[in-house]
């Protein structure tokens, strides 16, 4: 009887080990998170924890998004990567809003040899009409800061100057707004800050979720899509995020969007 229990336990251990090997990335894979304009590293805590549960080493970059230029942000990201990911055999990047533009500029200038995949959430890849509108007001221009002031939709603004990615990239855009003033300035579906069409880059896989700009990185559906893309380079067909949950079937951050 004891021998049978031992063999059964050993078999169960092997099965679990095989399942873990299939579902989790190599422990030397790192993900660097870059927050958006006017936010801090704390805005990425929920996403960071979900990525850790998925088996990744996670580092969250902190930078003063409103006081420094994009070039300075790129330097901060380079320093963060050097500090956190020396032992990683593959480095992935996930950015929210302005953080996505910082990542794109960094990878255009100094891509690491161990670059993996990149996911951008609600990125103003083709600029933002709201950012351009805010520039008409002194307080708005001050709130945007040097980097934010370059995020307009004009062809001379920063986003349009960045080359299309030469690495695996996925985009997660939002089409739910909790910002009626922002949405009034933006034609077409938007997340209150960035239009869905302004988040897209030609030929780059994109998934659109009913989430707002402010909280999209806290969505469980956005996290699941991110993890799937980091593992496979594609977005799987998403479970309908508008479906009503049953019990604890799914839940995003309490007090924020599901």
Backbone as JSON, one array per atom type, in Angstrom:
{
  "sequence": "XXXXXXXXXXXXXXXXXXXXXXXXXXXXXXXXXXXXXXXXXXXXXXXXXXXXXXXXXXXXXXXXXXXXXXXXXXXXXXXXXXXXXXXXXXXXXXXXXXXXXXXXXXXXXXXXXXXXXXXXXXXXXXXXXXXXXXXXXXXXXXXXXXXXXXXXXXXXXXXXXXXXXXXXXXXXXXXXXXXXXXXXXXXXXXXXXXXXXXXXXXXXXXXXXXXXXXXXXXXXXXXXXXXXXXXXXXXXXXXXXXXXXXXXXXXXXXXXXX",
  "N": [[0.83, -1.21, 0.0], [1.89, 1.26, 0.85], [3.89, 1.43, -1.02], [2.42, 1.7, -3.36], [1.16, 4.15, -2.91], [3.4, 5.79, -2.87], [4.31, 5.52, -5.53], [2.12, 6.55, -6.87], [2.19, 9.19, -5.93], [4.66, 10.0, -6.97], [4.1, 9.83, -9.71], [2.1, 11.78, -9.93], [3.6, 14.04, -9.29], [5.36, 14.15, -11.49], [3.53, 14.62, -13.55], [2.52, 17.15, -12.83], [4.89, 18.61, -12.98], [5.44, 18.44, -15.7], [3.22, 19.82, -16.73], [3.69, 22.35, -15.64], [6.03, 22.97, -16.98], [5.06, 23.25, -19.55], [3.32, 25.41, -19.38], [4.52, 27.59, -18.22], [6.95, 30.22, -18.62], [10.51, 30.16, -19.3], [12.44, 30.59, -16.36], [14.34, 32.53, -16.6], [13.37, 34.51, -18.17], [12.58, 37.87, -18.47], [10.35, 40.61, -17.76], [9.95, 43.94, -18.5], [8.27, 46.64, -17.23], [6.72, 49.69, -18.17], [5.37, 52.62, -17.1], [2.67, 55.03, -17.71], [2.03, 58.49, -18.77], [2.17, 60.89, -16.23], [1.79, 59.0, -14.27], [2.87, 56.51, -11.86], [5.21, 53.9, -10.91], [3.57, 52.41, -9.33], [1.13, 52.22, -10.55], [1.28, 50.02, -12.12], [1.21, 47.78, -10.58], [-0.76, 45.72, -10.29], [-0.77, 44.44, -12.82], [1.93, 43.66, -12.85], [1.98, 41.73, -10.79], [0.32, 39.75, -11.85], [1.84, 38.96, -14.03], [4.05, 37.89, -12.69], [2.82, 35.72, -11.43], [2.44, 34.26, -13.7], [4.94, 33.36, -14.15], [7.09, 34.98, -14.85], [10.07, 36.98, -14.37], [9.84, 40.18, -13.1], [10.29, 43.62, -13.64], [9.69, 46.96, -12.78], [9.88, 50.0, -14.27], [10.62, 53.23, -13.02], [9.98, 56.59, -13.65], [10.2, 60.13, -14.13], [7.69, 61.27, -15.62], [6.62, 63.72, -16.44], [8.47, 65.74, -16.26], [10.82, 65.44, -17.64], [12.6, 65.0, -20.79], [11.86, 62.97, -23.72], [14.2, 61.7, -24.56], [15.65, 61.63, -22.19], [13.99, 59.92, -20.74], [14.38, 57.59, -22.2], [17.06, 57.11, -21.6], [16.76, 56.58, -18.87], [15.31, 54.2, -19.01], [17.15, 52.52, -20.26], [19.09, 52.37, -18.24], [17.58, 51.1, -16.28], [17.09, 48.6, -17.44], [19.69, 47.6, -17.63], [20.21, 47.3, -14.94], [18.29, 45.49, -13.96], [18.19, 43.2, -15.53], [20.44, 41.66, -16.21], [21.06, 38.94, -16.11], [19.1, 37.77, -17.58], [17.97, 35.72, -20.23], [16.21, 36.44, -22.08], [14.43, 39.39, -22.79], [11.44, 40.97, -22.31], [9.11, 43.61, -23.08], [6.61, 45.73, -21.7], [4.41, 48.33, -22.09], [2.49, 51.14, -20.95], [0.48, 53.55, -22.44], [2.19, 56.59, -22.71], [4.43, 55.22, -21.89], [4.67, 53.17, -23.76], [5.58, 54.53, -26.02], [8.03, 55.43, -25.1], [9.31, 52.95, -24.87], [9.34, 52.15, -27.58], [11.0, 54.14, -28.71], [13.36, 53.66, -27.29], [13.96, 51.02, -28.14], [14.38, 51.51, -30.8], [16.75, 52.86, -30.75], [18.63, 51.51, -29.07], [18.39, 48.53, -28.98], [18.26, 45.65, -26.89], [20.39, 42.77, -27.08], [19.13, 40.49, -26.33], [16.44, 40.78, -26.82], [12.99, 40.13, -26.52], [9.64, 39.94, -26.82], [7.13, 42.52, -27.33], [4.57, 44.38, -25.8], [2.14, 46.83, -26.12], [0.01, 48.93, -24.33], [-2.83, 50.82, -24.87], [-1.41, 52.77, -26.48], [-0.3, 55.92, -27.8], [0.36, 55.63, -30.67], [0.06, 56.87, -33.08], [-0.14, 59.43, -32.28], [-2.16, 61.78, -30.33], [-5.23, 63.36, -30.37], [-6.29, 64.64, -28.17], [-4.04, 65.37, -26.67], [-2.98, 67.29, -28.39], [-5.02, 69.22, -28.3], [-4.88, 69.99, -25.6], [-2.55, 71.42, -25.61], [-3.22, 73.97, -26.29], [-3.74, 75.31, -24.01], [-2.21, 76.86, -21.25], [-1.98, 75.52, -18.72], [-2.58, 72.94, -19.49], [-0.5, 72.34, -21.29], [1.62, 72.45, -19.51], [0.97, 70.32, -17.85], [1.29, 68.17, -19.54], [4.04, 68.06, -20.0], [7.5, 67.88, -21.25], [7.81, 65.51, -22.88], [5.15, 64.68, -23.27], [4.15, 66.83, -24.71], [4.99, 66.33, -27.25], [3.32, 64.52, -28.38], [1.32, 64.9, -30.26], [-1.0, 64.51, -33.11], [0.11, 65.23, -35.52], [2.14, 64.94, -38.5], [4.69, 65.76, -38.01], [5.08, 65.35, -35.37], [6.3, 63.39, -32.58], [5.39, 60.5, -32.45], [4.81, 59.76, -35.15], [7.29, 59.84, -36.28], [8.67, 57.64, -35.5], [10.03, 54.55, -36.5], [8.36, 51.7, -37.99], [7.95, 48.75, -35.98], [10.62, 46.38, -35.84], [10.53, 44.02, -34.59], [8.8, 41.48, -32.63], [5.65, 42.68, -31.9], [2.72, 43.5, -30.07], [-0.46, 45.09, -29.77], [-2.69, 46.5, -27.44], [-5.69, 47.99, -27.36], [-8.11, 50.32, -26.05], [-11.69, 50.83, -25.96], [-13.55, 52.02, -24.35], [-14.73, 54.79, -22.58], [-14.22, 56.89, -19.77], [-14.05, 59.49, -19.73], [-15.65, 62.0, -20.74], [-15.11, 64.55, -21.79], [-12.59, 64.29, -22.99], [-13.24, 62.33, -24.92], [-14.96, 63.77, -26.53], [-13.25, 65.3, -27.99], [-12.1, 63.54, -29.69], [-12.3, 61.76, -32.67], [-14.26, 58.92, -33.59], [-14.08, 55.51, -32.15], [-12.71, 55.36, -28.86], [-10.54, 55.51, -25.94], [-10.91, 57.51, -24.17], [-8.64, 58.97, -24.04], [-6.89, 58.2, -26.11], [-7.53, 57.51, -29.48], [-8.8, 54.51, -30.97], [-7.91, 54.02, -33.59], [-5.63, 55.6, -33.56], [-3.99, 54.2, -31.91], [-3.16, 52.03, -33.32], [-0.75, 50.33, -35.42], [0.22, 49.75, -38.71], [-0.13, 46.41, -39.79], [0.6, 45.37, -37.33], [-0.31, 43.13, -34.82], [-3.41, 43.63, -33.19], [-5.57, 43.97, -30.43], [-8.77, 44.88, -29.3], [-10.27, 46.08, -26.43], [-13.08, 46.58, -24.21], [-12.25, 48.82, -22.35], [-11.03, 51.52, -20.32], [-8.65, 54.19, -20.83], [-7.26, 54.86, -18.48], [-7.38, 52.65, -16.73], [-6.79, 50.31, -18.12], [-4.55, 48.64, -17.92], [-5.01, 47.27, -15.61], [-6.88, 45.4, -16.11], [-8.04, 42.06, -16.16], [-8.44, 40.72, -18.54], [-6.82, 42.14, -20.31], [-4.34, 41.56, -19.18], [-4.27, 38.76, -19.54], [-4.24, 38.65, -22.33], [-1.82, 39.93, -22.8], [0.06, 38.16, -21.59], [-0.35, 35.88, -23.15], [0.53, 36.84, -25.63], [3.23, 37.41, -25.07], [4.16, 34.84, -24.71], [3.6, 33.49, -27.11], [3.61, 35.2, -29.31], [1.32, 35.96, -30.56], [-2.15, 37.04, -30.41], [-4.53, 35.24, -28.79], [-7.91, 34.17, -29.57], [-10.1, 36.14, -27.85], [-11.89, 35.61, -24.8], [-15.22, 36.73, -24.42], [-15.24, 39.89, -23.16], [-17.44, 41.3, -22.3], [-19.21, 39.59, -21.28], [-21.3, 38.6, -18.61], [-19.99, 37.91, -15.39], [-19.95, 34.83, -13.52], [-20.33, 34.17, -10.2], [-17.12, 33.88, -8.88], [-15.9, 33.77, -11.33], [-14.44, 35.49, -13.05], [-12.53, 38.35, -12.28], [-11.52, 41.65, -12.18], [-9.49, 44.36, -10.94], [-10.7, 45.38, -7.82], [-13.14, 47.89, -7.51], [-12.41, 49.11, -9.82], [-12.49, 49.0, -13.43], [-13.87, 45.98, -14.8]],
  "CA": [[0.0, 0.0, 0.0], [2.79, 2.42, 0.91], [4.61, 1.5, -2.3], [1.47, 2.23, -4.35], [0.99, 5.58, -2.63], [4.64, 6.46, -3.29], [4.33, 5.56, -6.99], [1.09, 7.49, -7.28], [2.69, 10.53, -5.65], [5.73, 10.29, -7.93], [3.46, 10.07, -10.99], [1.45, 13.08, -9.85], [4.67, 15.05, -9.32], [5.84, 14.24, -12.87], [2.49, 15.26, -14.36], [2.52, 18.58, -12.5], [6.12, 19.2, -13.49], [5.28, 18.59, -17.15], [2.26, 20.9, -16.96], [4.36, 23.62, -15.34], [6.97, 23.23, -18.05], [4.36, 23.69, -20.74], [2.53, 26.62, -19.2], [5.3, 28.7, -17.68], [8.16, 30.55, -19.37], [11.79, 29.93, -18.66], [12.56, 31.57, -15.27], [15.27, 33.6, -16.93], [12.69, 35.52, -18.98], [12.19, 39.05, -17.7], [9.45, 41.59, -18.36], [10.15, 45.3, -18.0], [7.05, 47.43, -17.34], [6.94, 51.14, -18.23], [4.08, 53.26, -16.87], [2.3, 56.11, -18.61], [2.2, 59.9, -18.43], [1.56, 61.32, -14.98], [1.57, 57.88, -13.37], [4.09, 56.01, -11.21], [5.33, 52.44, -11.01], [2.48, 51.78, -8.57], [0.0, 51.98, -11.45], [1.5, 48.75, -12.81], [1.34, 46.72, -9.57], [-1.66, 44.6, -10.57], [-0.23, 43.73, -13.99], [3.2, 43.04, -12.45], [1.7, 40.52, -10.02], [-0.2, 38.73, -12.76], [2.98, 38.45, -14.8], [4.83, 37.03, -11.79], [2.08, 34.46, -11.31], [2.64, 33.53, -14.95], [6.28, 32.8, -14.14], [8.12, 35.91, -15.32], [10.72, 37.96, -13.51], [9.25, 41.46, -13.5], [10.86, 44.87, -13.13], [8.89, 48.12, -13.17], [10.68, 51.22, -14.35], [10.05, 54.46, -12.48], [10.58, 57.77, -14.27], [9.43, 61.36, -13.95], [7.17, 61.39, -16.98], [6.2, 65.08, -16.78], [9.52, 66.74, -16.08], [12.0, 65.17, -18.46], [12.36, 64.78, -22.22], [11.8, 61.56, -24.12], [15.57, 61.18, -24.57], [16.0, 61.31, -20.8], [13.24, 58.72, -20.39], [15.07, 56.47, -22.84], [18.24, 56.84, -20.77], [16.3, 55.93, -17.63], [14.94, 52.81, -19.33], [18.39, 51.77, -20.5], [19.69, 52.11, -16.93], [16.74, 50.12, -15.58], [17.33, 47.29, -18.06], [21.03, 47.16, -17.22], [20.19, 46.95, -13.53], [17.38, 44.39, -13.59], [18.06, 42.07, -16.46], [21.75, 41.19, -16.67], [21.1, 37.48, -16.21], [17.97, 37.29, -18.38], [18.33, 35.32, -21.58], [15.26, 37.11, -22.96], [13.81, 40.53, -22.13], [10.22, 41.47, -22.92], [8.71, 44.93, -22.62], [5.19, 46.06, -21.72], [4.27, 49.74, -21.77], [1.16, 51.75, -20.95], [0.38, 54.93, -22.91], [3.49, 57.15, -23.03], [5.44, 54.19, -21.69], [4.87, 52.45, -25.01], [6.4, 55.36, -26.9], [9.39, 55.36, -24.54], [9.85, 51.65, -25.26], [9.63, 52.15, -29.02], [12.19, 54.98, -28.96], [14.5, 52.93, -26.73], [14.29, 49.87, -29.0], [14.89, 52.04, -32.07], [18.1, 53.38, -30.56], [19.57, 50.6, -28.4], [17.7, 47.28, -28.64], [19.12, 44.64, -26.27], [20.62, 41.57, -27.9], [18.23, 39.43, -25.85], [15.07, 41.29, -26.93], [11.95, 39.16, -26.78], [8.45, 40.49, -27.43], [6.71, 43.81, -26.8], [3.13, 44.65, -25.79], [1.83, 48.22, -25.78], [-1.38, 49.12, -23.93], [-3.35, 52.17, -25.1], [-0.31, 53.65, -26.87], [-0.58, 56.92, -28.84], [1.34, 55.35, -31.72], [-0.12, 57.88, -34.13], [-0.45, 60.67, -31.6], [-3.43, 61.93, -29.63], [-5.9, 64.65, -30.57], [-6.47, 65.28, -26.87], [-2.77, 66.02, -26.33], [-2.87, 68.5, -29.22], [-5.98, 70.19, -27.77], [-4.39, 70.5, -24.32], [-1.44, 72.35, -25.84], [-3.76, 75.32, -26.43], [-3.94, 75.88, -22.68], [-0.95, 76.83, -20.49], [-1.98, 74.46, -17.71], [-2.54, 71.67, -20.19], [0.86, 72.13, -21.79], [2.47, 72.15, -18.35], [0.65, 68.98, -17.36], [1.82, 67.17, -20.47], [5.49, 67.96, -19.87], [8.23, 67.88, -22.53], [7.52, 64.33, -23.7], [3.74, 64.69, -23.63], [3.89, 67.87, -25.7], [5.38, 65.83, -28.57], [2.44, 63.39, -28.71], [0.22, 65.29, -31.13], [-1.22, 63.62, -34.26], [0.7, 65.77, -36.74], [3.23, 64.12, -39.07], [5.96, 66.22, -37.47], [5.17, 64.98, -33.97], [7.16, 62.24, -32.29], [4.97, 59.13, -32.8], [4.9, 59.5, -36.59], [8.69, 59.77, -36.68], [9.24, 56.35, -35.11], [9.92, 53.53, -37.54], [7.58, 50.52, -37.6], [8.8, 47.82, -35.22], [11.26, 45.26, -36.53], [10.52, 42.99, -33.56], [7.41, 41.08, -32.38], [4.9, 43.63, -31.09], [1.27, 43.43, -30.03], [-1.08, 46.3, -29.24], [-3.99, 46.36, -26.79], [-6.35, 49.29, -27.34], [-9.38, 50.37, -25.33], [-12.74, 51.61, -26.62], [-14.5, 52.51, -23.35], [-14.24, 56.05, -22.02], [-14.8, 57.49, -18.58], [-13.63, 60.87, -19.87], [-16.47, 62.54, -21.82], [-14.47, 65.72, -22.41], [-11.58, 63.78, -23.9], [-13.88, 61.65, -26.05], [-15.55, 64.78, -27.41], [-12.18, 65.83, -28.84], [-11.51, 62.44, -30.44], [-13.24, 61.11, -33.58], [-14.25, 57.47, -33.62], [-13.94, 54.82, -30.87], [-11.54, 55.81, -28.11], [-10.51, 55.14, -24.52], [-10.95, 58.75, -23.41], [-7.36, 59.69, -24.25], [-6.32, 57.8, -27.4], [-8.45, 56.84, -30.4], [-8.37, 53.16, -31.35], [-7.12, 54.12, -34.82], [-4.34, 56.21, -33.24], [-3.16, 53.22, -31.21], [-2.74, 51.0, -34.26], [0.35, 50.44, -36.39], [-0.09, 48.83, -39.8], [0.38, 45.03, -39.75], [0.91, 44.94, -35.97], [-1.51, 42.53, -34.21], [-4.07, 44.52, -32.25], [-6.81, 43.53, -29.83], [-9.49, 46.02, -28.73], [-11.07, 45.68, -25.28], [-13.9, 47.66, -23.65], [-11.58, 49.32, -21.15], [-10.63, 52.92, -20.44], [-7.2, 54.45, -20.86], [-6.68, 54.95, -17.14], [-7.35, 51.39, -15.99], [-6.69, 49.15, -18.99], [-3.48, 47.74, -17.48], [-5.49, 46.5, -14.46], [-7.87, 44.43, -16.58], [-7.59, 40.68, -16.27], [-8.43, 40.35, -19.95], [-5.62, 42.73, -20.89], [-3.21, 40.78, -18.67], [-4.27, 37.46, -20.21], [-3.8, 38.87, -23.71], [-0.39, 40.23, -22.74], [0.81, 36.94, -21.29], [-0.42, 35.0, -24.32], [1.39, 37.37, -26.67], [4.63, 37.23, -24.68], [4.51, 33.43, -24.86], [3.38, 32.94, -28.45], [3.75, 36.17, -30.39], [0.01, 36.2, -31.15], [-3.26, 37.18, -29.49], [-5.55, 34.23, -29.0], [-9.26, 34.73, -29.6], [-10.38, 36.49, -26.46], [-13.18, 35.43, -24.17], [-16.0, 37.96, -24.52], [-15.1, 40.62, -21.89], [-18.7, 41.88, -21.91], [-20.04, 38.55, -20.66], [-21.44, 38.77, -17.17], [-19.33, 36.84, -14.64], [-20.74, 34.02, -12.6], [-19.53, 33.97, -9.0], [-15.77, 34.43, -8.98], [-15.34, 33.29, -12.58], [-13.35, 36.42, -13.34], [-12.64, 39.63, -11.57], [-10.36, 42.53, -12.24], [-9.23, 45.09, -9.71], [-11.88, 45.85, -7.12], [-13.32, 49.33, -7.56], [-12.06, 49.61, -11.13], [-13.19, 48.27, -14.46], [-13.63, 44.55, -14.9]],
  "C": [[0.87, 1.26, 0.0], [3.51, 2.59, -0.42], [3.71, 2.09, -3.38], [1.27, 3.73, -4.16], [2.2, 6.38, -3.09], [4.67, 6.61, -4.81], [3.3, 6.54, -7.52], [1.54, 8.93, -7.07], [3.76, 10.95, -6.63], [5.14, 10.6, -9.31], [2.79, 11.43, -11.03], [2.47, 14.21, -9.94], [5.16, 15.25, -10.75], [4.83, 14.93, -13.77], [2.47, 16.76, -14.12], [3.75, 19.28, -13.04], [6.03, 19.43, -15.0], [4.32, 19.73, -17.49], [2.9, 22.26, -16.72], [5.33, 23.98, -16.44], [6.3, 23.73, -19.31], [3.74, 25.07, -20.58], [3.34, 27.82, -18.73], [6.54, 28.96, -18.52], [9.4, 30.14, -18.59], [11.97, 30.97, -17.57], [13.55, 32.69, -15.56], [14.66, 34.64, -17.88], [12.23, 36.66, -18.08], [11.22, 39.91, -18.48], [9.7, 42.93, -17.69], [8.87, 46.09, -18.27], [7.38, 48.92, -17.31], [5.58, 51.83, -18.14], [3.87, 54.46, -17.79], [2.51, 57.5, -18.03], [1.46, 60.23, -17.14], [1.3, 60.21, -13.99], [2.91, 57.53, -12.7], [4.14, 54.5, -11.4], [4.21, 51.72, -10.29], [1.27, 51.49, -9.46], [0.11, 50.63, -12.16], [1.55, 47.56, -11.85], [0.49, 45.5, -9.9], [-1.14, 43.78, -11.74], [1.07, 43.01, -13.63], [2.96, 41.73, -11.7], [1.17, 39.41, -10.92], [0.91, 38.13, -13.63], [3.87, 37.55, -13.95], [4.14, 35.69, -11.59], [2.24, 33.61, -12.56], [4.07, 33.02, -15.09], [7.39, 33.71, -14.59], [8.8, 36.63, -14.16], [10.26, 39.33, -14.0], [9.99, 42.62, -12.84], [10.01, 46.02, -13.65], [9.74, 49.38, -13.13], [9.92, 52.39, -13.75], [10.75, 55.65, -13.13], [9.64, 58.95, -14.1], [8.87, 61.77, -15.31], [6.84, 62.81, -17.4], [7.32, 66.1, -16.76], [10.72, 66.56, -17.0], [11.61, 64.94, -19.92], [12.31, 63.29, -22.53], [13.2, 60.94, -24.14], [16.03, 60.8, -23.17], [15.25, 60.07, -20.33], [13.9, 57.47, -20.97], [16.32, 56.1, -22.05], [17.87, 56.16, -19.47], [15.95, 54.47, -17.88], [16.17, 51.96, -19.57], [19.07, 51.42, -19.18], [18.91, 51.05, -16.17], [16.97, 48.72, -16.13], [18.69, 46.74, -17.64], [21.04, 46.68, -15.77], [19.41, 45.67, -13.25], [17.6, 43.11, -14.36], [19.39, 41.53, -16.98], [21.78, 39.69, -16.92], [19.99, 36.93, -17.11], [18.44, 36.88, -19.77], [17.32, 35.86, -22.59], [14.56, 38.21, -22.17], [12.61, 40.99, -22.94], [9.91, 42.85, -22.34], [7.2, 45.1, -22.73], [5.06, 47.51, -21.27], [2.83, 50.2, -21.82], [1.28, 53.18, -21.44], [1.75, 55.49, -23.32], [4.6, 56.13, -22.86], [5.7, 53.37, -22.94], [5.73, 53.22, -26.0], [7.84, 55.39, -26.41], [10.05, 54.04, -24.95], [10.22, 51.65, -26.74], [10.87, 52.98, -29.35], [13.44, 54.28, -28.45], [14.93, 51.8, -27.65], [14.77, 50.31, -30.37], [16.35, 52.46, -31.95], [19.08, 52.35, -30.01], [18.88, 49.29, -28.01], [18.65, 46.28, -27.99], [19.25, 43.41, -27.16], [19.65, 40.45, -27.53], [16.76, 39.86, -25.92], [14.11, 40.16, -27.28], [10.78, 39.8, -27.52], [7.99, 41.74, -26.68], [5.19, 43.92, -26.88], [2.93, 46.1, -25.35], [0.34, 48.32, -25.48], [-1.78, 50.59, -24.09], [-2.26, 53.14, -25.53], [-0.75, 54.68, -27.91], [0.41, 56.76, -30.0], [1.24, 56.31, -32.9], [-0.57, 59.2, -33.51], [-1.81, 60.67, -30.94], [-4.0, 63.31, -29.88], [-6.08, 65.39, -29.25], [-5.19, 66.0, -26.45], [-2.61, 67.31, -27.12], [-3.81, 69.59, -28.69], [-5.48, 70.81, -26.47], [-3.27, 71.52, -24.5], [-1.93, 73.79, -26.01], [-3.93, 76.03, -25.09], [-2.64, 75.78, -21.88], [-0.88, 75.72, -19.45], [-1.92, 73.08, -18.35], [-1.15, 71.34, -20.71], [1.81, 71.79, -20.65], [2.23, 70.74, -17.84], [1.22, 67.89, -18.27], [3.33, 66.99, -20.3], [6.17, 67.89, -21.22], [7.89, 66.71, -23.43], [6.08, 64.34, -24.17], [3.41, 65.71, -24.69], [4.26, 67.43, -27.12], [4.46, 64.72, -29.06], [1.24, 63.79, -29.54], [0.1, 64.36, -32.33], [-0.6, 64.11, -35.57], [1.87, 64.91, -37.21], [4.59, 64.53, -38.55], [6.13, 65.86, -36.0], [5.88, 63.64, -33.81], [6.64, 60.89, -32.76], [5.12, 58.8, -34.29], [6.34, 59.38, -37.07], [9.33, 58.42, -36.34], [9.01, 55.31, -36.2], [9.03, 52.38, -37.07], [8.48, 49.5, -36.91], [9.36, 46.7, -36.08], [11.38, 44.08, -35.57], [9.07, 42.61, -33.28], [6.71, 42.04, -31.42], [3.41, 43.34, -31.18], [0.73, 44.67, -29.36], [-2.43, 45.95, -28.62], [-4.58, 47.76, -26.68], [-7.65, 49.19, -26.56], [-10.41, 51.19, -26.1], [-13.86, 52.01, -25.65], [-13.91, 53.76, -22.71], [-14.97, 56.42, -20.74], [-14.46, 58.99, -18.56], [-14.43, 61.51, -21.01], [-15.86, 63.75, -22.52], [-13.42, 65.25, -23.41], [-12.2, 63.13, -25.12], [-14.51, 62.63, -27.03], [-14.51, 65.35, -28.37], [-11.67, 64.79, -29.85], [-12.55, 61.81, -31.37], [-13.13, 59.59, -33.51], [-14.12, 56.86, -32.24], [-12.64, 55.21, -30.18], [-11.63, 55.34, -26.68], [-10.57, 56.35, -23.59], [-9.71, 59.6, -23.58], [-6.83, 59.44, -25.66], [-7.39, 57.09, -28.24], [-7.9, 55.45, -30.74], [-7.5, 53.22, -32.6], [-5.74, 54.73, -34.57], [-3.43, 55.26, -32.48], [-2.54, 52.21, -32.19], [-1.46, 51.36, -35.01], [0.06, 49.39, -37.46], [0.62, 47.49, -39.61], [0.78, 44.55, -38.36], [-0.36, 44.36, -35.35], [-2.09, 43.43, -33.13], [-5.34, 43.88, -31.72], [-7.45, 44.74, -29.15], [-10.41, 45.51, -27.62], [-11.92, 46.85, -24.79], [-13.36, 48.13, -22.31], [-11.18, 50.77, -21.39], [-9.12, 53.05, -20.39], [-6.58, 54.32, -19.47], [-6.46, 53.59, -16.49], [-7.11, 50.15, -16.85], [-5.63, 48.16, -18.52], [-3.9, 46.91, -16.27], [-6.51, 45.43, -14.85], [-7.28, 43.03, -16.65], [-7.51, 40.24, -17.72], [-7.2, 40.92, -20.66], [-4.38, 41.97, -20.44], [-3.13, 39.43, -19.37], [-3.77, 37.59, -21.65], [-2.3, 39.16, -23.76], [0.44, 38.98, -22.54], [0.8, 36.01, -22.49], [0.49, 35.52, -25.43], [2.87, 37.19, -26.32], [5.08, 35.79, -24.88], [4.52, 32.97, -26.3], [3.63, 33.9, -29.59], [2.43, 36.46, -31.1], [-1.0, 36.47, -30.03], [-4.25, 36.06, -29.79], [-6.9, 34.9, -29.06], [-9.71, 34.92, -28.16], [-11.77, 36.07, -26.04], [-13.92, 36.76, -24.2], [-15.94, 38.73, -23.2], [-16.39, 41.29, -21.45], [-19.63, 40.87, -21.24], [-20.11, 38.77, -19.16], [-20.76, 37.62, -16.44], [-20.31, 36.06, -13.79], [-19.89, 33.73, -11.39], [-18.2, 34.66, -9.12], [-15.09, 33.98, -10.26], [-14.23, 34.19, -13.08], [-13.6, 37.72, -12.62], [-11.36, 40.42, -11.77], [-10.29, 43.32, -10.96], [-10.52, 45.63, -9.1], [-11.94, 47.37, -7.18], [-12.92, 49.94, -8.88], [-12.81, 48.77, -12.16], [-12.88, 46.79, -14.45], [-13.03, 44.25, -16.26]]
}
